[in-house]
Amino acid sequence: MASQEKTELFGQLLDIMDELREKCPWDRIQTFETLRPLTIEETYELSDAILSADMPNIKKELGDLLLHIVFYAKLGEEQGDFTIASVIASLNEKLKFRHPHVFGEVNVADDSEVKKNWEHLKIKEGNRSVLGGVPVSLPSMVKAGRIQEKVRAVGFDWEDRSQVWEKVEEELNELKKEVKDGNKDKMEAEFGDFFFSVVNAARLYGIDPDTALERTNLKFINRFQYIEKKARETGRSLKEMTLAEMDSLWEEAKRELS
C-alpha cells in the first residue's frame, strides 16, 4: 500500500471519529475514565488473538485499539491538552532519540546492547530510577518480568543463567519451611519470592512467563471441558464421578487433544 493511501485512510479515520463524537449519543459522553476499562479489555482480546495465531482477529483487535488511541487523542484535543498530531510528533521524536544506533552515530552489537542503551537514555529523559517506567497497574507476573529485564539492562543479573536454579531451589525450600510452620503471612511472602525466582528463570531461558502460563491455562480448560463433555455423554455429572474416573478421562484428553 502506497504511503499516500495510508495517509488518506488515516485521515478518514480521524474524520469518522470527529463525526462519531458529534453525532453518536454513546461516543459523545465518553471520557478518559470511561474508555480506560474498555481499552484494557481490547488489549487482552488482542493478546488472546496473538496466542491463538488468529491473524484475522489480530487485524480486527489492532483496529479496535487504534480506534481507542484516536478517541483519546480526540478527547485531548477537546480539552486543549494535545492532538493526534502532537502525539505522533512526540512519538517520532522519542523513537529517534531512543534509537541512536539507527538515527545517530552509536554502534551496537546486538539487541542486548540496544536495551542497555534504552535504559541509559531513559535516565537522561528524567527517570530517576531504572524501574521508574514500570507501570504500577501491570499484572504482577508481567511486572516481575519487566522489573527483571530493566535491571538486567544495567548489568544487575546472573553471570551464568544456570545459577538461577540454585535461587529457585533456595526459595522453594524456604517456602516449604513456612508451609510446614503454618505461618500464613510468611507463606505468602515466600510464595511471592518463589514466583519471582521462577519468572526470573523463565526470562533467562527466553520464555515469557505470562504467555507460558496462559498457554497452560488454555490447555487445562480444554482438557477439563473434555471431561465435562464425556460426562454429559454418559448422562452423569462430575459430582457423580470418582476422582479415579476423572483422572482416566484426563489422561484420555491428554492423548486426544495433544
C-alpha positions in Angstrom: 0.0 0.0 0.0 1.4 3.4 -1.0 2.2 6.0 1.6 -0.4 8.4 0.2 -3.1 5.8 0.5 -2.2 5.1 4.1 -2.3 8.8 4.9 -5.7 9.1 3.3 -7.1 6.2 5.2 -5.8 7.5 8.5 -7.4 10.9 7.7 -10.7 9.1 7.0 -10.5 7.5 10.4 -9.9 10.9 12.1 -12.9 12.3 10.2 -15.1 9.4 11.3 -14.0 10.0 14.9 -15.0 13.6 14.6 -18.4 12.7 13.3 -19.0 10.0 15.9 -18.1 12.4 18.7 -20.5 14.9 17.4 -23.5 12.7 16.4 -23.4 9.4 18.3 -25.0 9.6 21.8 -22.7 6.9 23.2 -19.5 8.3 21.7 -20.4 11.8 22.8 -20.5 11.0 26.5 -17.3 9.0 26.7 -14.3 10.3 28.9 -10.8 9.1 29.6 -12.1 7.3 32.6 -15.0 5.5 30.9 -12.8 4.4 28.0 -10.0 3.0 30.2 -11.6 -0.3 31.2 -12.7 -0.9 27.6 -9.1 -0.2 26.4 -7.8 -2.8 28.9 -10.4 -5.3 27.6 -9.4 -4.7 24.0 -5.7 -5.2 24.9 -6.5 -8.6 26.4 -8.6 -9.5 23.3 -5.6 -8.7 21.1 -3.4 -10.8 23.4 -5.8 -13.8 23.1 -5.8 -13.4 19.3 -2.0 -13.4 19.3 -1.8 -16.5 21.4 -4.2 -18.2 19.0 -2.2 -17.0 16.0 -5.5 -15.8 14.6 -4.5 -13.3 12.0 -8.0 -12.1 11.0 -8.7 -11.4 14.7 -5.3 -9.8 15.3 -6.1 -7.4 12.5 -9.6 -6.7 14.0 -8.3 -6.1 17.5 -5.5 -3.9 16.3 -8.2 -1.8 14.6 -10.1 -1.6 17.9 -7.0 -0.5 19.8 -6.3 2.1 17.1 -9.8 3.5 17.5 -9.1 3.9 21.2 -5.9 5.8 20.5 -7.7 8.1 18.1 -10.5 8.5 20.6 -8.2 9.5 23.4 -6.4 12.0 21.1 -9.8 13.5 20.3 -10.6 13.9 24.0 -7.2 15.5 24.5 -7.8 17.9 21.6 -11.2 18.9 23.0 -9.6 19.7 26.4 -6.8 21.6 24.8 -4.1 19.3 26.1 -2.8 17.5 23.0 -3.8 16.4 19.5 -3.2 13.3 17.4 -0.6 15.3 15.5 1.3 16.2 18.8 1.0 12.6 19.9 2.6 11.3 16.7 5.2 14.1 16.7 6.2 13.2 20.3 6.5 9.6 19.4 8.6 10.3 16.3 11.0 12.4 18.4 11.2 9.7 21.1 11.9 6.9 18.6 14.7 8.8 17.0 16.2 9.7 20.5 15.9 6.1 21.7 17.5 4.6 18.5 20.8 6.5 18.1 22.2 3.3 16.5 19.7 3.9 13.7 19.4 7.7 13.5 22.8 8.6 15.0 26.4 7.5 15.3 26.1 4.9 18.0 27.1 1.3 17.2 25.6 -1.7 18.8 26.4 -5.4 18.5 23.1 -6.9 19.3 19.6 -6.4 20.9 21.0 -6.6 24.4 23.2 -3.5 23.8 20.1 -1.8 22.4 18.2 -2.5 25.7 21.1 -1.2 27.8 21.2 2.0 25.8 17.5 2.4 26.2 17.7 2.4 30.0 20.6 4.9 30.0 18.6 7.2 27.6 15.5 7.0 29.8 17.6 8.2 32.8 18.7 11.2 30.6 15.0 11.8 29.8 14.3 12.3 33.5 13.6 8.9 35.0 15.3 8.9 38.4 15.2 5.2 38.7 15.7 2.4 36.1 12.5 1.0 37.5 10.6 4.3 37.3 9.0 3.3 33.9 7.4 0.1 35.2 3.6 0.8 35.2 2.1 0.4 38.7 -1.1 -1.3 37.3 0.7 -4.0 35.4 -0.3 -7.6 36.3 2.1 -8.9 38.9 3.7 -11.6 36.7 4.2 -9.2 33.8 5.5 -6.6 36.2 8.0 -9.0 37.7 9.4 -9.8 34.2 9.7 -6.1 33.3 11.5 -5.4 36.6 14.0 -8.1 35.8 14.5 -7.0 32.2 15.2 -3.5 33.3 17.8 -4.2 35.9 19.4 -6.7 33.6 19.9 -3.8 31.1 22.2 -2.0 33.6 24.1 -5.2 34.5 22.3 -6.5 37.5 21.8 -10.1 36.6 23.3 -13.6 36.9 26.7 -14.2 35.4 25.5 -17.5 34.1 21.8 -18.3 33.7 22.2 -21.8 35.2 22.9 -20.1 38.5 19.2 -19.1 38.8 18.2 -22.7 39.6 20.0 -22.5 42.9 17.9 -19.5 43.7 14.7 -21.2 42.7 15.6 -24.2 44.9 16.5 -21.9 47.8 13.2 -20.1 47.5 11.3 -23.3 47.2 12.9 -24.7 50.4 12.2 -21.5 52.3 8.5 -21.8 51.1 8.3 -25.4 52.3 9.6 -24.5 55.7 7.0 -21.8 56.1 4.3 -24.1 54.9 5.4 -26.6 57.5 5.3 -23.9 60.2 1.9 -22.8 59.1 2.5 -19.0 59.3 0.2 -17.7 56.5 1.9 -14.2 56.3 5.3 -15.8 55.9 3.9 -18.4 53.5 2.6 -15.6 51.3 5.9 -13.8 51.3 7.8 -16.9 50.4 5.3 -17.8 47.6 6.0 -14.3 46.2 9.8 -14.9 46.4 9.4 -18.3 44.7 7.2 -17.0 41.9 9.6 -14.1 41.3 12.5 -16.6 41.0 10.6 -18.8 38.6 9.7 -15.7 36.4 13.4 -14.9 36.5 14.4 -18.4 35.3 11.8 -18.2 32.5 13.3 -14.8 31.4 16.8 -16.2 31.4 15.8 -19.0 29.1 13.9 -16.8 26.7 10.4 -17.8 27.8 7.7 -15.2 28.5 6.2 -16.5 31.8 2.8 -14.9 31.2 2.5 -16.4 27.8 3.6 -19.8 29.1 1.1 -19.7 32.0 -1.7 -18.6 29.7 -1.0 -21.5 27.3 -1.2 -23.9 30.3 -4.5 -22.2 31.4 -5.9 -22.8 27.9 -4.6 -26.4 27.8 -6.2 -27.1 31.2 -9.5 -25.6 30.2 -9.6 -27.7 27.0 -8.8 -30.9 28.9 -11.3 -30.2 31.7 -14.0 -29.4 29.2 -13.3 -32.7 27.5 -14.0 -34.4 30.9 -17.3 -32.5 31.1 -18.2 -33.4 27.6 -17.6 -37.1 28.2 -19.6 -37.0 31.5 -22.6 -35.4 29.7 -22.4 -38.1 27.0 -22.9 -40.8 29.7 -25.7 -38.8 31.4 -23.6 -38.2 34.5 -22.5 -35.1 36.4 -18.9 -34.6 37.6 -20.1 -34.8 41.2 -21.3 -38.4 40.5 -17.8 -39.4 39.1 -15.0 -40.6 41.2 -11.6 -38.9 41.1 -10.2 -42.1 39.5 -12.7 -41.8 36.7 -12.0 -38.2 36.1 -8.2 -38.9 36.1 -8.8 -41.6 33.5 -10.7 -39.1 31.3 -7.9 -36.5 31.9 -5.3 -38.9 30.6 -7.6 -39.6 27.6 -7.9 -35.9 27.0 -4.1 -35.5 27.0 -3.9 -38.2 24.3 -6.8 -36.9 22.2 -6.1 -33.2 22.4 -2.3 -33.2 22.2 
